[in-house]
Each structure stands twice: as C-alpha cells, then as structure tokens.
C-alpha cells in the first residue's frame, strides 16, 4: 500500500483538501470507464487517482455552483 502525505497532495493542488476531493471525483470517473480484464489485478482506483493527482497528470478547473434564481 502506498501512503500519500498531505504535503504530497497539496504540492500540485491549492490545498490538501481540494486535492483529496479531486482525487475522489477522479476515482469515481475511473470506475465508470469500461473495465479492462488485464488491469483487474492492478492497483485500486483510489490509489490510481491519488497517484495521478500527486504527479500532476490530472488537469482540472473549479466551476462555481449555480444557484437557483429566487422567485
């Protein structure tokens, strides 16, 4: 098992909390992709997502949540 420190996660993100949230969202996206039988015995999706986040492979942007207009 690989250990990711908060410093590792914050290195390529604005904060460690944001990095973990992006990694969780990315892991969910990886789960939706078609599964390759050859990759079934490899790393967990959360580990793959955290590796991608800490290495800077994932490019993302924050989008402000739209609030419903008041009537």
Phi and psi in radians as a Rosetta constraint file:
Dihedral C 1 N 2 CA 2 C 2 CIRCULARHARMONIC -1.640 0.35
Dihedral N 2 CA 2 C 2 N 3 CIRCULARHARMONIC 2.451 0.35
Dihedral C 2 N 3 CA 3 C 3 CIRCULARHARMONIC -1.850 0.35
Dihedral N 3 CA 3 C 3 N 4 CIRCULARHARMONIC 2.260 0.35
Dihedral C 3 N 4 CA 4 C 4 CIRCULARHARMONIC -1.907 0.35
Dihedral N 4 CA 4 C 4 N 5 CIRCULARHARMONIC 2.114 0.35
Dihedral C 4 N 5 CA 5 C 5 CIRCULARHARMONIC -1.476 0.35
Dihedral N 5 CA 5 C 5 N 6 CIRCULARHARMONIC 2.763 0.35
Dihedral C 5 N 6 CA 6 C 6 CIRCULARHARMONIC -0.993 0.35
Dihedral N 6 CA 6 C 6 N 7 CIRCULARHARMONIC -0.583 0.35
Dihedral C 6 N 7 CA 7 C 7 CIRCULARHARMONIC -1.147 0.35
Dihedral N 7 CA 7 C 7 N 8 CIRCULARHARMONIC -0.669 0.35
Dihedral C 7 N 8 CA 8 C 8 CIRCULARHARMONIC -1.076 0.35
Dihedral N 8 CA 8 C 8 N 9 CIRCULARHARMONIC -0.755 0.35
Dihedral C 8 N 9 CA 9 C 9 CIRCULARHARMONIC -1.248 0.35
Dihedral N 9 CA 9 C 9 N 10 CIRCULARHARMONIC -0.690 0.35
Dihedral C 9 N 10 CA 10 C 10 CIRCULARHARMONIC -1.294 0.35
Dihedral N 10 CA 10 C 10 N 11 CIRCULARHARMONIC -0.262 0.35
Dihedral C 10 N 11 CA 11 C 11 CIRCULARHARMONIC -1.061 0.35
Dihedral N 11 CA 11 C 11 N 12 CIRCULARHARMONIC -0.703 0.35
Dihedral C 11 N 12 CA 12 C 12 CIRCULARHARMONIC -1.882 0.35
Dihedral N 12 CA 12 C 12 N 13 CIRCULARHARMONIC 0.215 0.35
Dihedral C 12 N 13 CA 13 C 13 CIRCULARHARMONIC -2.332 0.35
Dihedral N 13 CA 13 C 13 N 14 CIRCULARHARMONIC 2.960 0.35
Dihedral C 13 N 14 CA 14 C 14 CIRCULARHARMONIC -1.236 0.35
Dihedral N 14 CA 14 C 14 N 15 CIRCULARHARMONIC -0.567 0.35
Dihedral C 14 N 15 CA 15 C 15 CIRCULARHARMONIC -2.684 0.35
Dihedral N 15 CA 15 C 15 N 16 CIRCULARHARMONIC 2.881 0.35
Dihedral C 15 N 16 CA 16 C 16 CIRCULARHARMONIC -1.168 0.35
Dihedral N 16 CA 16 C 16 N 17 CIRCULARHARMONIC -0.587 0.35
Dihedral C 16 N 17 CA 17 C 17 CIRCULARHARMONIC -1.183 0.35
Dihedral N 17 CA 17 C 17 N 18 CIRCULARHARMONIC -0.756 0.35
Dihedral C 17 N 18 CA 18 C 18 CIRCULARHARMONIC -1.116 0.35
Dihedral N 18 CA 18 C 18 N 19 CIRCULARHARMONIC -0.696 0.35
Dihedral C 18 N 19 CA 19 C 19 CIRCULARHARMONIC -1.081 0.35
Dihedral N 19 CA 19 C 19 N 20 CIRCULARHARMONIC -0.712 0.35
Dihedral C 19 N 20 CA 20 C 20 CIRCULARHARMONIC -1.182 0.35
Dihedral N 20 CA 20 C 20 N 21 CIRCULARHARMONIC -0.697 0.35
Dihedral C 20 N 21 CA 21 C 21 CIRCULARHARMONIC -1.118 0.35
Dihedral N 21 CA 21 C 21 N 22 CIRCULARHARMONIC -0.724 0.35
Dihedral C 21 N 22 CA 22 C 22 CIRCULARHARMONIC -1.162 0.35
Dihedral N 22 CA 22 C 22 N 23 CIRCULARHARMONIC -0.697 0.35
Dihedral C 22 N 23 CA 23 C 23 CIRCULARHARMONIC -1.120 0.35
Dihedral N 23 CA 23 C 23 N 24 CIRCULARHARMONIC -0.689 0.35
Dihedral C 23 N 24 CA 24 C 24 CIRCULARHARMONIC -1.125 0.35
Dihedral N 24 CA 24 C 24 N 25 CIRCULARHARMONIC -0.757 0.35
Dihedral C 24 N 25 CA 25 C 25 CIRCULARHARMONIC -1.126 0.35
Dihedral N 25 CA 25 C 25 N 26 CIRCULARHARMONIC -0.708 0.35
Dihedral C 25 N 26 CA 26 C 26 CIRCULARHARMONIC -1.154 0.35
Dihedral N 26 CA 26 C 26 N 27 CIRCULARHARMONIC -0.666 0.35
Dihedral C 26 N 27 CA 27 C 27 CIRCULARHARMONIC -1.121 0.35
Dihedral N 27 CA 27 C 27 N 28 CIRCULARHARMONIC -0.672 0.35
Dihedral C 27 N 28 CA 28 C 28 CIRCULARHARMONIC -1.117 0.35
Dihedral N 28 CA 28 C 28 N 29 CIRCULARHARMONIC -0.673 0.35
Dihedral C 28 N 29 CA 29 C 29 CIRCULARHARMONIC -1.165 0.35
Dihedral N 29 CA 29 C 29 N 30 CIRCULARHARMONIC -0.675 0.35
Dihedral C 29 N 30 CA 30 C 30 CIRCULARHARMONIC -1.103 0.35
Dihedral N 30 CA 30 C 30 N 31 CIRCULARHARMONIC -0.605 0.35
Dihedral C 30 N 31 CA 31 C 31 CIRCULARHARMONIC -1.177 0.35
Dihedral N 31 CA 31 C 31 N 32 CIRCULARHARMONIC -0.503 0.35
Dihedral C 31 N 32 CA 32 C 32 CIRCULARHARMONIC -1.339 0.35
Dihedral N 32 CA 32 C 32 N 33 CIRCULARHARMONIC -0.484 0.35
Dihedral C 32 N 33 CA 33 C 33 CIRCULARHARMONIC -1.096 0.35
Dihedral N 33 CA 33 C 33 N 34 CIRCULARHARMONIC 2.647 0.35
Dihedral C 33 N 34 CA 34 C 34 CIRCULARHARMONIC -1.037 0.35
Dihedral N 34 CA 34 C 34 N 35 CIRCULARHARMONIC 2.423 0.35
Dihedral C 34 N 35 CA 35 C 35 CIRCULARHARMONIC -1.460 0.35
Dihedral N 35 CA 35 C 35 N 36 CIRCULARHARMONIC 2.324 0.35
Dihedral C 35 N 36 CA 36 C 36 CIRCULARHARMONIC -1.653 0.35
Dihedral N 36 CA 36 C 36 N 37 CIRCULARHARMONIC 2.115 0.35
Dihedral C 36 N 37 CA 37 C 37 CIRCULARHARMONIC -1.003 0.35
Dihedral N 37 CA 37 C 37 N 38 CIRCULARHARMONIC -0.492 0.35
Dihedral C 37 N 38 CA 38 C 38 CIRCULARHARMONIC -1.246 0.35
Dihedral N 38 CA 38 C 38 N 39 CIRCULARHARMONIC -0.436 0.35
Dihedral C 38 N 39 CA 39 C 39 CIRCULARHARMONIC -1.633 0.35
Dihedral N 39 CA 39 C 39 N 40 CIRCULARHARMONIC 0.041 0.35
Dihedral C 39 N 40 CA 40 C 40 CIRCULARHARMONIC -1.123 0.35
Dihedral N 40 CA 40 C 40 N 41 CIRCULARHARMONIC -0.555 0.35
Dihedral C 40 N 41 CA 41 C 41 CIRCULARHARMONIC -1.619 0.35
Dihedral N 41 CA 41 C 41 N 42 CIRCULARHARMONIC 0.131 0.35
Dihedral C 41 N 42 CA 42 C 42 CIRCULARHARMONIC -1.528 0.35
Dihedral N 42 CA 42 C 42 N 43 CIRCULARHARMONIC -2.756 0.35
Dihedral C 42 N 43 CA 43 C 43 CIRCULARHARMONIC -1.173 0.35
Dihedral N 43 CA 43 C 43 N 44 CIRCULARHARMONIC 2.780 0.35
Dihedral C 43 N 44 CA 44 C 44 CIRCULARHARMONIC -1.173 0.35
Dihedral N 44 CA 44 C 44 N 45 CIRCULARHARMONIC 2.749 0.35
Dihedral C 44 N 45 CA 45 C 45 CIRCULARHARMONIC -1.121 0.35
Dihedral N 45 CA 45 C 45 N 46 CIRCULARHARMONIC -0.641 0.35
Dihedral C 45 N 46 CA 46 C 46 CIRCULARHARMONIC -1.153 0.35
Dihedral N 46 CA 46 C 46 N 47 CIRCULARHARMONIC -0.658 0.35
Dihedral C 46 N 47 CA 47 C 47 CIRCULARHARMONIC -1.182 0.35
Dihedral N 47 CA 47 C 47 N 48 CIRCULARHARMONIC -0.749 0.35
Dihedral C 47 N 48 CA 48 C 48 CIRCULARHARMONIC -1.087 0.35
Dihedral N 48 CA 48 C 48 N 49 CIRCULARHARMONIC -0.692 0.35
Dihedral C 48 N 49 CA 49 C 49 CIRCULARHARMONIC -1.168 0.35
Dihedral N 49 CA 49 C 49 N 50 CIRCULARHARMONIC -0.768 0.35
Dihedral C 49 N 50 CA 50 C 50 CIRCULARHARMONIC -1.153 0.35
Dihedral N 50 CA 50 C 50 N 51 CIRCULARHARMONIC -0.620 0.35
Dihedral C 50 N 51 CA 51 C 51 CIRCULARHARMONIC -1.112 0.35
Dihedral N 51 CA 51 C 51 N 52 CIRCULARHARMONIC -0.731 0.35
Dihedral C 51 N 52 CA 52 C 52 CIRCULARHARMONIC -1.154 0.35
Dihedral N 52 CA 52 C 52 N 53 CIRCULARHARMONIC -0.678 0.35
Dihedral C 52 N 53 CA 53 C 53 CIRCULARHARMONIC -1.188 0.35
Dihedral N 53 CA 53 C 53 N 54 CIRCULARHARMONIC -0.788 0.35
Dihedral C 53 N 54 CA 54 C 54 CIRCULARHARMONIC -1.261 0.35
Dihedral N 54 CA 54 C 54 N 55 CIRCULARHARMONIC -0.416 0.35
Dihedral C 54 N 55 CA 55 C 55 CIRCULARHARMONIC -1.566 0.35
Dihedral N 55 CA 55 C 55 N 56 CIRCULARHARMONIC -0.121 0.35
Dihedral C 55 N 56 CA 56 C 56 CIRCULARHARMONIC 1.442 0.35
Dihedral N 56 CA 56 C 56 N 57 CIRCULARHARMONIC 0.274 0.35
Dihedral C 56 N 57 CA 57 C 57 CIRCULARHARMONIC -1.308 0.35
Dihedral N 57 CA 57 C 57 N 58 CIRCULARHARMONIC -0.439 0.35
Dihedral C 57 N 58 CA 58 C 58 CIRCULARHARMONIC -1.659 0.35
Dihedral N 58 CA 58 C 58 N 59 CIRCULARHARMONIC 2.154 0.35
Dihedral C 58 N 59 CA 59 C 59 CIRCULARHARMONIC -1.846 0.35
Dihedral N 59 CA 59 C 59 N 60 CIRCULARHARMONIC 2.189 0.35
Dihedral C 59 N 60 CA 60 C 60 CIRCULARHARMONIC -2.454 0.35
Dihedral N 60 CA 60 C 60 N 61 CIRCULARHARMONIC 2.888 0.35
Dihedral C 60 N 61 CA 61 C 61 CIRCULARHARMONIC -2.435 0.35
Dihedral N 61 CA 61 C 61 N 62 CIRCULARHARMONIC 2.628 0.35
Dihedral C 61 N 62 CA 62 C 62 CIRCULARHARMONIC -1.549 0.35
Dihedral N 62 CA 62 C 62 N 63 CIRCULARHARMONIC 2.386 0.35
Dihedral C 62 N 63 CA 63 C 63 CIRCULARHARMONIC -2.082 0.35
Dihedral N 63 CA 63 C 63 N 64 CIRCULARHARMONIC 2.220 0.35
Dihedral C 63 N 64 CA 64 C 64 CIRCULARHARMONIC -1.195 0.35
Dihedral N 64 CA 64 C 64 N 65 CIRCULARHARMONIC 2.469 0.35
Dihedral C 64 N 65 CA 65 C 65 CIRCULARHARMONIC -1.227 0.35
Dihedral N 65 CA 65 C 65 N 66 CIRCULARHARMONIC 2.358 0.35
Dihedral C 65 N 66 CA 66 C 66 CIRCULARHARMONIC -1.422 0.35
Dihedral N 66 CA 66 C 66 N 67 CIRCULARHARMONIC 2.298 0.35
Dihedral C 66 N 67 CA 67 C 67 CIRCULARHARMONIC -1.736 0.35
Dihedral N 67 CA 67 C 67 N 68 CIRCULARHARMONIC 2.439 0.35
Dihedral C 67 N 68 CA 68 C 68 CIRCULARHARMONIC -1.110 0.35
Dihedral N 68 CA 68 C 68 N 69 CIRCULARHARMONIC 2.488 0.35
Dihedral C 68 N 69 CA 69 C 69 CIRCULARHARMONIC -1.255 0.35
Dihedral N 69 CA 69 C 69 N 70 CIRCULARHARMONIC 2.420 0.35
Dihedral C 69 N 70 CA 70 C 70 CIRCULARHARMONIC -1.318 0.35
Dihedral N 70 CA 70 C 70 N 71 CIRCULARHARMONIC 2.483 0.35
